[in-house]
Amino acid sequence: MSDTTTVAHPYAKALFEIAKAKNTTDQWLVDLSALADVAHDKSFNALVDNPRGTPEDLVATLLGFLKNPSAEVKNLLELLQHNGRLTSLAQVFSLFDGLVKENRKVADAVIYSAFTMSDADKKQLEELLGNKFGRKVSATVVVEAELIGGIKVLINDTVIDASVKGSLNKMAAQII
């Protein structure tokens, strides 16, 4: 676990428990996603480390990126700022999003295909993956011609490689 993940985990878990209890997970996802986008910007660390700005100004600036920030979001930002953890904001969102998906039994997948895939084929593959993993799967298709043929699927921490390139690499490894 990286340092930012270690730091962000208790915040994400606490937020998830609060959001679940108050049935506000969708709003937290929207707000945290927007804040994570800000945190990914190159100038974010400079904003956080700016000695001229006050903590209140920093929190107010971040709240300005949200459409209708709640008092709870403000409290989170103040807590993170007070503890010197604002730079872990993107990781808090990522972990929170993972907890929500786990709770909802939803998984994201990336399907790498040698050729363009029809919507019907994508939907059929999502259903097959859903049955295999016991979750509702939402997939994104990425065309990678170097696969030569077949597909490669990344879902959670699992890789399913049914591509020609993958088969050739396995054969090469066995020969060597």
Phi and psi restraints in degrees (value plus and minus 20) as a CYANA .aco file:
   2 SER   PHI     -93.4   -53.4
   2 SER   PSI     145.5   185.5
   3 ASP   PHI     -80.0   -40.0
   3 ASP   PSI     -63.7   -23.7
   4 THR   PHI     -86.8   -46.8
   4 THR   PSI     -53.2   -13.2
   5 THR   PHI     -87.1   -47.1
   5 THR   PSI     -62.6   -22.6
   6 THR   PHI     -81.1   -41.1
   6 THR   PSI     -62.4   -22.4
   7 VAL   PHI     -89.2   -49.2
   7 VAL   PSI     -61.4   -21.4
   8 ALA   PHI     -97.5   -57.5
   8 ALA   PSI     -45.2    -5.2
   9 HIS   PHI     -76.6   -36.6
   9 HIS   PSI     -69.3   -29.3
  10 PRO   PHI     -83.0   -43.0
  10 PRO   PSI     -54.9   -14.9
  11 TYR   PHI     -86.0   -46.0
  11 TYR   PSI     -66.5   -26.5
  12 ALA   PHI     -83.0   -43.0
  12 ALA   PSI     -62.7   -22.7
  13 LYS   PHI     -85.1   -45.1
  13 LYS   PSI     -63.5   -23.5
  14 ALA   PHI     -84.6   -44.6
  14 ALA   PSI     -63.3   -23.3
  15 LEU   PHI     -80.4   -40.4
  15 LEU   PSI     -62.1   -22.1
  16 PHE   PHI     -82.0   -42.0
  16 PHE   PSI     -64.2   -24.2
  17 GLU   PHI     -82.9   -42.9
  17 GLU   PSI     -62.6   -22.6
  18 ILE   PHI     -84.9   -44.9
  18 ILE   PSI     -68.2   -28.2
  19 ALA   PHI     -83.1   -43.1
  19 ALA   PSI     -59.3   -19.3
  20 LYS   PHI     -85.7   -45.7
  20 LYS   PSI     -64.1   -24.1
  21 ALA   PHI     -84.6   -44.6
  21 ALA   PSI     -55.8   -15.8
  22 LYS   PHI    -116.6   -76.6
  22 LYS   PSI     -17.4    22.6
  23 ASN   PHI      36.4    76.4
  23 ASN   PSI      24.7    64.7
  24 THR   PHI    -142.2  -102.2
  24 THR   PSI       3.8    43.8
  25 THR   PHI     -81.8   -41.8
  25 THR   PSI     -58.5   -18.5
  26 ASP   PHI     -83.7   -43.7
  26 ASP   PSI     -61.7   -21.7
  27 GLN   PHI     -87.4   -47.4
  27 GLN   PSI     -59.4   -19.4
  28 TRP   PHI     -82.9   -42.9
  28 TRP   PSI     -59.3   -19.3
  29 LEU   PHI     -80.2   -40.2
  29 LEU   PSI     -63.3   -23.3
  30 VAL   PHI     -83.3   -43.3
  30 VAL   PSI     -70.4   -30.4
  31 ASP   PHI     -85.6   -45.6
  31 ASP   PSI     -66.0   -26.0
  32 LEU   PHI     -87.3   -47.3
  32 LEU   PSI     -53.9   -13.9
  33 SER   PHI     -83.5   -43.5
  33 SER   PSI     -64.4   -24.4
  34 ALA   PHI     -83.4   -43.4
  34 ALA   PSI     -62.8   -22.8
  35 LEU   PHI     -87.5   -47.5
  35 LEU   PSI     -55.6   -15.6
  36 ALA   PHI     -85.7   -45.7
  36 ALA   PSI     -58.2   -18.2
  37 ASP   PHI     -80.1   -40.1
  37 ASP   PSI     -62.3   -22.3
  38 VAL   PHI     -83.8   -43.8
  38 VAL   PSI     -63.3   -23.3
  39 ALA   PHI     -85.8   -45.8
  39 ALA   PSI     -45.5    -5.5
  40 HIS   PHI     -98.3   -58.3
  40 HIS   PSI     -35.5     4.5
  41 ASP   PHI     -86.1   -46.1
  41 ASP   PSI     125.0   165.0
  42 LYS   PHI     -80.0   -40.0
  42 LYS   PSI     -52.3   -12.3
  43 SER   PHI    -106.2   -66.2
  43 SER   PSI     -19.9    20.1
  44 PHE   PHI     -82.7   -42.7
  44 PHE   PSI     -67.5   -27.5
  45 ASN   PHI     -82.2   -42.2
  45 ASN   PSI     -56.4   -16.4
  46 ALA   PHI     -85.1   -45.1
  46 ALA   PSI     -57.5   -17.5
  47 LEU   PHI     -84.7   -44.7
  47 LEU   PSI     -65.2   -25.2
  48 VAL   PHI     -85.9   -45.9
  48 VAL   PSI     -58.5   -18.5
  49 ASP   PHI    -108.8   -68.8
  49 ASP   PSI     -19.1    20.9
  50 ASN   PHI     -84.9   -44.9
  50 ASN   PSI      96.9   136.9
  51 PRO   PHI     -93.0   -53.0
  51 PRO   PSI     -36.0     4.0
  52 ARG   PHI    -100.5   -60.5
  52 ARG   PSI     -45.8    -5.8
  53 GLY   PHI    -104.9   -64.9
  53 GLY   PSI     126.4   166.4
  54 THR   PHI    -108.4   -68.4
  54 THR   PSI     139.0   179.0
  55 PRO   PHI     -76.7   -36.7
  55 PRO   PSI     -57.8   -17.8
  56 GLU   PHI     -85.0   -45.0
  56 GLU   PSI     -60.4   -20.4
  57 ASP   PHI     -84.0   -44.0
  57 ASP   PSI     -60.7   -20.7
  58 LEU   PHI     -83.4   -43.4
  58 LEU   PSI     -66.6   -26.6
  59 VAL   PHI     -83.7   -43.7
  59 VAL   PSI     -62.7   -22.7
  60 ALA   PHI     -82.4   -42.4
  60 ALA   PSI     -59.5   -19.5
  61 THR   PHI     -82.5   -42.5
  61 THR   PSI     -66.1   -26.1
  62 LEU   PHI     -85.1   -45.1
  62 LEU   PSI     -59.6   -19.6
  63 LEU   PHI     -84.0   -44.0
  63 LEU   PSI     -47.9    -7.9
  64 GLY   PHI     -84.5   -44.5
  64 GLY   PSI     -37.1     2.9
  65 PHE   PHI    -103.3   -63.3
  65 PHE   PSI     -26.6    13.4
  66 LEU   PHI    -124.1   -84.1
  66 LEU   PSI     126.9   166.9
  67 LYS   PHI     -89.3   -49.3
  67 LYS   PSI     -67.8   -27.8
  68 ASN   PHI    -165.1  -125.1
  68 ASN   PSI      54.0    94.0
  69 PRO   PHI     -87.7   -47.7
  69 PRO   PSI     119.1   159.1
  70 SER   PHI    -107.2   -67.2
  70 SER   PSI     146.8   186.8
  71 ALA   PHI     -83.7   -43.7
  71 ALA   PSI     -50.9   -10.9
  72 GLU   PHI     -87.4   -47.4
  72 GLU   PSI     -58.3   -18.3
  73 VAL   PHI     -85.6   -45.6
  73 VAL   PSI     -62.2   -22.2
  74 LYS   PHI     -80.7   -40.7
  74 LYS   PSI     -63.5   -23.5
  75 ASN   PHI     -80.6   -40.6
  75 ASN   PSI     -62.0   -22.0
  76 LEU   PHI     -80.7   -40.7
  76 LEU   PSI     -68.6   -28.6
  77 LEU   PHI     -82.4   -42.4
  77 LEU   PSI     -60.5   -20.5
  78 GLU   PHI     -84.7   -44.7
  78 GLU   PSI     -60.8   -20.8
  79 LEU   PHI     -84.4   -44.4
  79 LEU   PSI     -67.1   -27.1
  80 LEU   PHI     -81.8   -41.8
  80 LEU   PSI     -61.3   -21.3
  81 GLN   PHI     -85.7   -45.7
  81 GLN   PSI     -66.3   -26.3
  82 HIS   PHI     -79.5   -39.5
  82 HIS   PSI     -57.7   -17.7
  83 ASN   PHI    -109.4   -69.4
  83 ASN   PSI     -16.0    24.0
  84 GLY   PHI      47.5    87.5
  84 GLY   PSI      14.4    54.4
  85 ARG   PHI    -137.9   -97.9
  85 ARG   PSI      -6.3    33.7
  86 LEU   PHI     -80.7   -40.7
  86 LEU   PSI     -49.9    -9.9
  87 THR   PHI     -88.8   -48.8
  87 THR   PSI     -29.9    10.1
  88 SER   PHI    -115.8   -75.8
  88 SER   PSI      -9.3    30.7
  89 LEU   PHI     -78.4   -38.4
  89 LEU   PSI     -63.6   -23.6
  90 ALA   PHI     -84.2   -44.2
  90 ALA   PSI     -58.1   -18.1
  91 GLN   PHI     -90.7   -50.7
  91 GLN   PSI     -54.4   -14.4
  92 VAL   PHI     -79.6   -39.6
  92 VAL   PSI     -65.6   -25.6
  93 PHE   PHI     -81.6   -41.6
  93 PHE   PSI     -66.4   -26.4
  94 SER   PHI     -79.4   -39.4
  94 SER   PSI     -65.1   -25.1
  95 LEU   PHI     -88.1   -48.1
  95 LEU   PSI     -60.8   -20.8
  96 PHE   PHI     -81.1   -41.1
  96 PHE   PSI     -66.5   -26.5
  97 ASP   PHI     -78.5   -38.5
  97 ASP   PSI     -61.9   -21.9
  98 GLY   PHI     -83.3   -43.3
  98 GLY   PSI     -60.5   -20.5
  99 LEU   PHI     -85.2   -45.2
  99 LEU   PSI     -59.6   -19.6
 100 VAL   PHI     -85.0   -45.0
 100 VAL   PSI     -65.9   -25.9
 101 LYS   PHI     -83.3   -43.3
 101 LYS   PSI     -60.5   -20.5
 102 GLU   PHI     -82.2   -42.2
 102 GLU   PSI     -63.6   -23.6
 103 ASN   PHI     -84.9   -44.9
 103 ASN   PSI     -57.1   -17.1
 104 ARG   PHI    -107.5   -67.5
 104 ARG   PSI     -20.8    19.2
 105 LYS   PHI      35.8    75.8
 105 LYS   PSI      33.1    73.1
 106 VAL   PHI    -143.9  -103.9
 106 VAL   PSI     125.1   165.1
 107 ALA   PHI    -159.0  -119.0
 107 ALA   PSI     125.1   165.1
 108 ASP   PHI    -118.3   -78.3
 108 ASP   PSI     122.6   162.6
 109 ALA   PHI    -152.6  -112.6
 109 ALA   PSI     132.3   172.3
 110 VAL   PHI    -138.0   -98.0
 110 VAL   PSI     104.7   144.7
 111 ILE   PHI    -127.9   -87.9
 111 ILE   PSI      95.9   135.9
 112 TYR   PHI    -114.5   -74.5
 112 TYR   PSI     103.7   143.7
 113 SER   PHI    -146.9  -106.9
 113 SER   PSI     125.6   165.6
 114 ALA   PHI     -90.3   -50.3
 114 ALA   PSI     -43.8    -3.8
 115 PHE   PHI    -154.3  -114.3
 115 PHE   PSI     143.3   183.3
 116 THR   PHI     -79.5   -39.5
 116 THR   PSI     118.9   158.9
 117 MET   PHI    -129.7   -89.7
 117 MET   PSI     115.7   155.7
 118 SER   PHI     -91.5   -51.5
 118 SER   PSI     139.9   179.9
 119 ASP   PHI     -81.7   -41.7
 119 ASP   PSI     -56.9   -16.9
 120 ALA   PHI     -85.5   -45.5
 120 ALA   PSI     -62.1   -22.1
 121 ASP   PHI     -85.6   -45.6
 121 ASP   PSI     -61.4   -21.4
 122 LYS   PHI     -81.7   -41.7
 122 LYS   PSI     -65.4   -25.4
 123 LYS   PHI     -83.3   -43.3
 123 LYS   PSI     -61.7   -21.7
 124 GLN   PHI     -83.3   -43.3
 124 GLN   PSI     -61.2   -21.2
 125 LEU   PHI     -87.5   -47.5
 125 LEU   PSI     -58.0   -18.0
 126 GLU   PHI     -81.0   -41.0
 126 GLU   PSI     -60.8   -20.8
 127 GLU   PHI     -85.8   -45.8
 127 GLU   PSI     -63.1   -23.1
 128 LEU   PHI     -81.9   -41.9
 128 LEU   PSI     -65.0   -25.0
 129 LEU   PHI     -85.1   -45.1
 129 LEU   PSI     -58.2   -18.2
 130 GLY   PHI     -81.1   -41.1
 130 GLY   PSI     -62.2   -22.2
 131 ASN   PHI     -86.3   -46.3
 131 ASN   PSI     -60.7   -20.7
 132 LYS   PHI     -86.5   -46.5
 132 LYS   PSI     -60.9   -20.9
 133 PHE   PHI    -120.0   -80.0
 133 PHE   PSI     -23.7    16.3
 134 GLY   PHI      47.1    87.1
 134 GLY   PSI      15.2    55.2
 135 ARG   PHI    -164.7  -124.7
 135 ARG   PSI     143.0   183.0
 136 LYS   PHI    -102.0   -62.0
 136 LYS   PSI     104.7   144.7
 137 VAL   PHI    -128.0   -88.0
 137 VAL   PSI     112.2   152.2
 138 SER   PHI    -135.6   -95.6
 138 SER   PSI      99.9   139.9
 139 ALA   PHI    -133.4   -93.4
 139 ALA   PSI     130.7   170.7
 140 THR   PHI    -135.5   -95.5
 140 THR   PSI     114.3   154.3
 141 VAL   PHI    -122.0   -82.0
 141 VAL   PSI     109.6   149.6
 142 VAL   PHI    -141.1  -101.1
 142 VAL   PSI     104.4   144.4
 143 VAL   PHI    -105.3   -65.3
 143 VAL   PSI     104.3   144.3
 144 GLU   PHI    -151.7  -111.7
 144 GLU   PSI      79.6   119.6
 145 ALA   PHI     -79.9   -39.9
 145 ALA   PSI     -48.8    -8.8
 146 GLU   PHI     -85.9   -45.9
 146 GLU   PSI     -29.1    10.9
 147 LEU   PHI     -91.4   -51.4
 147 LEU   PSI     -35.9     4.1
 148 ILE   PHI      51.6    91.6
 148 ILE   PSI     -69.3   -29.3
 149 GLY   PHI    -186.4  -146.4
 149 GLY   PSI     143.5   183.5
 150 GLY   PHI      61.2   101.2
 150 GLY   PSI    -183.1  -143.1
 151 ILE   PHI    -159.1  -119.1
 151 ILE   PSI     142.8   182.8
 152 LYS   PHI    -154.1  -114.1
 152 LYS   PSI     112.4   152.4
 153 VAL   PHI    -140.0  -100.0
 153 VAL   PSI     112.0   152.0
 154 LEU   PHI    -134.8   -94.8
 154 LEU   PSI     100.3   140.3
 155 ILE   PHI    -162.3  -122.3
 155 ILE   PSI     105.1   145.1
 156 ASN   PHI      34.1    74.1
 156 ASN   PSI    -141.4  -101.4
 157 ASP   PHI    -125.3   -85.3
 157 ASP   PSI      -2.3    37.7
 158 THR   PHI    -129.6   -89.6
 158 THR   PSI     117.3   157.3
 159 VAL   PHI    -137.7   -97.7
 159 VAL   PSI     106.4   146.4
 160 ILE   PHI    -134.4   -94.4
 160 ILE   PSI      91.0   131.0
 161 ASP   PHI    -128.2   -88.2
 161 ASP   PSI      83.5   123.5
 162 ALA   PHI    -136.8   -96.8
 162 ALA   PSI      16.8    56.8
 163 SER   PHI    -118.1   -78.1
 163 SER   PSI     139.4   179.4
 164 VAL   PHI     -85.5   -45.5
 164 VAL   PSI     -62.0   -22.0
 165 LYS   PHI     -79.4   -39.4
 165 LYS   PSI     -63.1   -23.1
 166 GLY   PHI     -82.2   -42.2
 166 GLY   PSI     -61.5   -21.5
 167 SER   PHI     -84.4   -44.4
 167 SER   PSI     -62.1   -22.1
 168 LEU   PHI     -84.5   -44.5
 168 LEU   PSI     -59.7   -19.7
 169 ASN   PHI     -83.5   -43.5
 169 ASN   PSI     -59.2   -19.2
 170 LYS   PHI     -84.5   -44.5
 170 LYS   PSI     -62.7   -22.7
 171 MET   PHI     -84.1   -44.1
 171 MET   PSI     -61.3   -21.3
 172 ALA   PHI     -82.4   -42.4
 172 ALA   PSI     -60.1   -20.1
 173 ALA   PHI     -85.7   -45.7
 173 ALA   PSI     -56.9   -16.9
 174 GLN   PHI     -90.7   -50.7
 174 GLN   PSI     -54.8   -14.8
 175 ILE   PHI     -89.5   -49.5
 175 ILE   PSI     -61.2   -21.2
